[in-house]
Amino acid sequence: MLVKLLTGLALCVVLSVQGEPKLMGSDQPVKASVGQDVILQCCLRPPLDARTRTVEWTLNKTLVHVYRNRRDDPNLQHDNFKGRTSLFHNEMRKGNISLQLFSVNKSDAGNYTCFIPKLGSKVNKGYAVLIVASASVPEDKDILKEASSHNVAIGSGVIVGGVVIIFGIIIIVIVRRKKMSKYNLFQIQASLLSVHDSKTQKQRRYMSEAKKSTHIDQHKETTSSRKAAGRRLNTGSNQDNIPEELNNLKNPDNNS
């Protein structure tokens, strides 16, 4: 019994993706002999506190167990199940609404449904099949096939949902990286243009200063040339006047 209880609890402790809660039953039939106690597994995925919700277990259309207003309501269950059913109240906060059925008899065999009326999800039912030894249950194969297909479909939906979410996250990361790459490229280009403009301005200032220096040197050279030419002219004029003065000294009569 303890092994079955631990198995039921472990079923509800699973990794799940974000999304609306779903009820999951058991995809394997529960086999028991008359007089044994069994656990019919059913839980919410992702885990959701079920203590504030109404929980119903049915066998075909017969009410097996009803939980509402935070307590069991034995007044609504069928007389055949009174005093023989219970939920794991301490585990309901984790989404575990598995049913424990005591002293199984042949009439308990069949297809069980766990149901939360106001779950707010399209998948608000889970299924479990109970097979009792020596019981005549002609619908066992059909019931098992229906329950298995239902739970497999839910499991496939969970997997597909997880893949879609992961793929979406990958796309978002790729897009953000591309945006960052473009932004970094723009910054690099802007930096290169800034460096180029700075070099160009320096070259222009250097050329302007070089031209100014050249003009100053040319002006100085022109001024020096003019001064030298002036000195040469003055020297030549003085030399021309010397012979005339000598002649005047030799012929004083000419001066008179």
C-alpha positions in Angstrom: 0.0 0.0 0.0 2.8 2.3 0.9 4.4 1.7 -2.5 1.2 2.6 -4.3 0.9 5.8 -2.3 4.5 6.9 -3.1 3.9 6.1 -6.8 0.8 8.3 -6.8 2.6 11.1 -5.1 5.6 10.8 -7.5 3.3 11.1 -10.5 2.3 14.6 -9.5 5.9 15.8 -8.9 6.9 16.4 -12.5 8.5 19.1 -14.6 5.9 21.1 -16.4 5.7 24.1 -18.8 3.8 27.2 -18.3 0.2 27.1 -19.4 -3.3 26.4 -18.3 -3.6 23.5 -15.8 -4.7 20.1 -17.0 -6.0 17.0 -15.1 -3.9 13.9 -15.7 -5.1 10.4 -14.8 -3.2 7.1 -15.1 -2.4 5.6 -18.5 -2.0 2.2 -16.9 -4.8 0.2 -15.4 -4.9 -0.5 -11.6 -5.3 -4.2 -10.9 -6.5 -5.5 -7.5 -8.1 -8.4 -5.9 -11.4 -8.4 -3.9 -10.8 -6.9 -0.4 -7.6 -5.0 -1.3 -7.1 -1.2 -1.0 -6.1 0.8 -4.2 -5.1 4.2 -5.2 -6.5 5.8 -8.4 -4.1 8.4 -9.5 -5.1 11.9 -10.7 -3.3 15.2 -10.5 -3.0 18.7 -11.9 -0.2 19.7 -14.2 1.4 22.1 -13.6 0.8 21.7 -9.9 -2.0 23.8 -8.6 -3.6 24.0 -5.1 -6.9 22.1 -5.3 -8.0 22.6 -1.7 -10.3 25.5 -2.7 -11.9 23.7 -5.6 -14.7 21.2 -6.0 -13.4 17.7 -6.8 -15.6 14.8 -8.0 -14.8 11.2 -8.6 -17.3 9.1 -10.6 -17.6 5.5 -11.8 -19.5 5.8 -15.1 -22.2 8.2 -13.8 -22.2 7.2 -10.2 -20.7 9.6 -7.6 -17.9 7.9 -5.8 -16.4 10.8 -3.9 -17.2 14.5 -3.6 -14.9 17.2 -2.1 -16.1 20.8 -1.8 -15.8 23.8 0.6 -12.5 22.4 1.8 -13.9 19.1 3.0 -15.4 15.8 1.9 -19.1 15.7 1.3 -20.3 12.1 1.9 -24.0 13.1 1.5 -23.6 13.2 -2.2 -21.7 9.9 -2.8 -23.4 6.7 -3.7 -24.2 4.4 -0.8 -21.9 1.7 -2.2 -18.9 3.9 -1.6 -19.8 5.5 1.8 -17.0 5.1 4.3 -14.7 3.5 1.6 -13.1 6.5 -0.1 -10.7 9.3 0.8 -8.5 11.9 -0.7 -4.9 12.9 0.3 -5.8 16.2 1.8 -2.1 17.1 2.7 -1.2 16.6 -1.0 -4.0 18.5 -2.5 -2.1 21.8 -2.3 0.4 20.2 -4.7 -2.4 19.4 -7.2 -2.7 15.7 -6.1 -6.4 14.6 -6.1 -5.8 10.9 -6.2 -8.6 8.7 -4.8 -8.0 6.0 -2.2 -10.6 3.2 -2.4 -10.7 0.6 0.5 -11.9 -3.0 0.4 -12.4 -3.3 -3.3 -15.2 -5.6 -4.5 -16.2 -6.8 -7.9 -18.7 -4.0 -8.6 -15.9 -1.4 -8.2 -14.3 -2.4 -11.5 -14.6 0.0 -14.3 -13.6 3.4 -15.7 -13.2 6.2 -13.1 -13.2 9.9 -13.9 -11.7 12.7 -11.7 -13.3 16.0 -12.4 -12.8 19.7 -11.3 -15.9 21.6 -12.6 -14.4 25.2 -12.4 -10.8 24.5 -13.4 -10.9 27.1 -16.2 -9.3 24.6 -18.6 -10.5 22.5 -21.5 -8.8 19.5 -19.9 -10.7 19.3 -16.6 -11.0 15.5 -16.5 -8.7 12.7 -15.9 -9.2 8.9 -16.2 -8.2 5.8 -14.4 -9.1 2.1 -15.0 -9.7 -0.4 -12.1 -9.6 -4.1 -12.9 -10.7 -6.4 -10.2 -9.7 -10.1 -10.3 -12.5 -12.4 -11.3 -14.7 -9.5 -12.1 -16.6 -9.6 -15.4 -15.8 -6.3 -17.1 -16.4 -6.7 -20.8 -15.5 -3.1 -21.4 -12.0 -3.3 -19.9 -10.2 -3.2 -23.2 -12.2 -0.3 -24.6 -12.0 1.6 -21.3 -8.2 1.1 -21.2 -7.8 2.2 -24.8 -9.9 5.3 -24.1 -8.0 6.3 -21.0 -4.6 5.6 -22.6 -5.4 7.7 -25.7 -6.7 10.5 -23.6 -3.6 10.7 -21.3 -1.2 10.2 -24.2 -2.9 13.1 -26.0 -2.5 15.4 -23.0 1.2 14.3 -22.6 1.8 15.1 -26.2 0.2 18.5 -25.8 2.4 19.3 -22.9 5.6 18.3 -24.8 4.5 20.3 -27.9 3.8 23.3 -25.7 7.2 23.0 -24.2 8.9 22.8 -27.6 7.0 25.8 -28.8 8.0 27.9 -25.8 11.7 26.9 -26.1 11.7 27.7 -29.8 10.2 31.1 -29.1 12.8 31.8 -26.5 15.6 30.9 -29.0 14.1 33.2 -31.6 13.9 36.1 -29.1 17.6 35.5 -28.2 18.7 35.4 -31.8 16.8 38.6 -32.7 18.3 40.5 -29.7 21.8 39.3 -30.6 21.3 40.6 -34.1 20.1 43.9 -32.8 23.1 44.2 -30.5 25.4 43.3 -33.3 24.0 46.0 -35.5 24.2 48.5 -32.7 27.9 47.5 -32.0 28.7 47.8 -35.7 27.1 51.3 -35.8 29.2 52.3 -32.8 32.4 51.0 -34.5 31.6 52.9 -37.7 30.9 56.1 -35.8 34.2 55.7 -33.9 36.1 55.2 -37.1 34.5 58.2 -38.7 35.3 60.3 -35.6 39.0 59.2 -35.7 39.1 59.9 -39.5 37.6 63.4 -39.0 40.1 64.1 -36.2 43.0 63.1 -38.4 41.7 65.2 -41.3 41.4 68.2 -39.0 44.9 67.8 -37.7 46.3 67.5 -41.3 44.4 70.6 -42.3 45.8 72.6 -39.3 49.3 71.3 -40.1 49.1 72.3 -43.8 47.7 75.8 -42.8 50.5 76.3 -40.3 53.0 75.1 -43.0 51.6 77.6 -45.5 51.8 80.4 -43.0 55.4 79.5 -42.2 56.3 79.4 -45.9 54.7 82.9 -46.5 56.7 84.3 -43.5 60.0 82.9 -44.8 59.3 84.2 -48.3 58.5 87.6 -46.9 61.7 87.6 -44.9 63.7 86.5 -47.9 62.1 89.2 -50.1 62.8 91.9 -47.4 66.5 90.8 -47.1 66.9 90.8 -50.9 65.5 94.3 -51.1 67.8 95.6 -48.3 70.9 93.9 -50.0 70.0 95.5 -53.3 69.7 98.9 -51.7 73.1 98.6 -50.1 74.6 97.7 -53.4 73.1 100.7 -55.1 74.4 103.1 -52.4 77.9 101.6 -52.6 78.0 102.0 -56.4 76.9 105.6 -56.3 79.6 106.5 -53.8 82.3 104.9 -55.9 81.2 106.9 -58.9 81.7 110.2 -57.0 85.3 109.4 -55.8 87.1 110.1 -59.2 85.4 113.4 -59.6 86.5 114.6 -56.2 90.1 113.5 -57.0 90.0 115.5 -60.2 88.8 118.5 -58.3 91.8 118.2 -55.9 94.3 118.0 -58.8 92.8 121.0 -60.7 91.9 123.6 -58.2 91.5 126.1 -60.9 88.6 124.4 -62.1 86.9 124.9 -58.8 87.4 128.6 -59.0 
